[in-house]
Amino acid sequence: MISGRRKSELTAEEIFKLISNFDIYKYYFGNFKINEPTFNHLRGENSRGAPSFIIGNRYGDLLHYDFSAGKDWSGNCFQLVQQIYNCTYDEALRIIDRDFGLGILPENNSGKYKEIKKEYKQPIDIGKRYSLIQMVTRKFTKEELYYWKMYYQTEEDLKIDHIYSIKEMFLNKKRFPLGNELRFGYLYEGGYWKFYRPYEKKKGKWISNVPLTTAYGLNNLKKKENTLICKSLKDYKVCRKIYPYVCHVQNESISAFSEETVKIIKENSKDAFYGGDSDEVGKHNSWIITENFGFRHINPPDKYLPEINDFADWAKAYGLIKLKEHFINKGVLL
């Protein structure tokens, strides 16, 4: 019998089976604290003045941003390696495989990463996600149906995309306290749930165990038609009232796009347009996504800020016709 390690492709997914994004940031950047500003020594910034660099987990994944250097020193852990070595994405994967001795490429099979990871503890709060979320659903209340009506959605529309009113929720088999707040559950393939409270503060608005790279609506795409990519299910549902060739990812970070998702979009689109939020962070992430994947930028206009930040609220405030005009002007609808 012949035994041995199964040959694997060198991808981000294969790398993350062995090490985390925290490991990569710590190895190439050095010591840092999540969500705490520091000095970007990689571009020669010293300790004079205010620190401009941060590695944070606002979107459930570690990303870095330099407020002084902008896009030149921003992105995810793989882009950090690209920025350090001025190399391509594929070259960055090779460098990581080599430096950690991961052995995804056979010549790099030193196993060095096992010793590296023993030198420190992994943080436990990176994109905290519950392994088990269970929901008890109920009939929609009048208030809940009115909320969705403002976004042009009927009860039947909600059922089509597996959106439910939630009576009870359990996190890792422990009951989660609920009051009278408006709340909904989004059920994804595989039994994953995303819990949404639209009027809660940002920190408590979402609870999810949906894998970050889960994309929805890819079966809507057609090779001879333009694709519109949204960063949320609510945006997706509003935009589908205007345009059928729409999909959505889990959030507006580049980490929400797996290589497989990008491949499917490119192979099944005439041209692809990404629409994220129009605030500063949203525009920055949109630039990273469109620049890396060759998509076109189509965020809502800045003139509606700060009240209106995304497609769904734009349609709510000004009607679907304004959204449609935007898509026509940007070349999504021909």
Secondary structure as GFF3:
##gff-version 3
##sequence-region A 1 334
A	DSSP	alpha_helix	12	15	.	.	.	ID=ss1
A	DSSP	alpha_helix	21	29	.	.	.	ID=ss2
A	DSSP	three_ten_helix	41	43	.	.	.	ID=ss3
A	DSSP	beta_strand	53	56	.	.	.	ID=ss4
A	DSSP	beta_strand	63	66	.	.	.	ID=ss5
A	DSSP	beta_strand	70	75	.	.	.	ID=ss6
A	DSSP	alpha_helix	77	85	.	.	.	ID=ss7
A	DSSP	alpha_helix	89	100	.	.	.	ID=ss8
A	DSSP	three_ten_helix	106	108	.	.	.	ID=ss9
A	DSSP	alpha_helix	112	117	.	.	.	ID=ss10
A	DSSP	beta_strand	133	138	.	.	.	ID=ss11
A	DSSP	alpha_helix	142	149	.	.	.	ID=ss12
A	DSSP	alpha_helix	155	160	.	.	.	ID=ss13
A	DSSP	beta_strand	163	171	.	.	.	ID=ss14
A	DSSP	beta_strand	174	175	.	.	.	ID=ss15
A	DSSP	beta_strand	184	188	.	.	.	ID=ss16
A	DSSP	beta_strand	192	196	.	.	.	ID=ss17
A	DSSP	alpha_helix	202	205	.	.	.	ID=ss18
A	DSSP	beta_strand	206	208	.	.	.	ID=ss19
A	DSSP	three_ten_helix	218	220	.	.	.	ID=ss20
A	DSSP	beta_strand	227	230	.	.	.	ID=ss21
A	DSSP	alpha_helix	233	240	.	.	.	ID=ss22
A	DSSP	beta_strand	246	248	.	.	.	ID=ss23
A	DSSP	three_ten_helix	254	256	.	.	.	ID=ss24
A	DSSP	alpha_helix	259	267	.	.	.	ID=ss25
A	DSSP	beta_strand	272	275	.	.	.	ID=ss26
A	DSSP	alpha_helix	280	293	.	.	.	ID=ss27
A	DSSP	beta_strand	296	297	.	.	.	ID=ss28
A	DSSP	three_ten_helix	302	304	.	.	.	ID=ss29
A	DSSP	alpha_helix	311	318	.	.	.	ID=ss30
A	DSSP	alpha_helix	320	329	.	.	.	ID=ss31
###
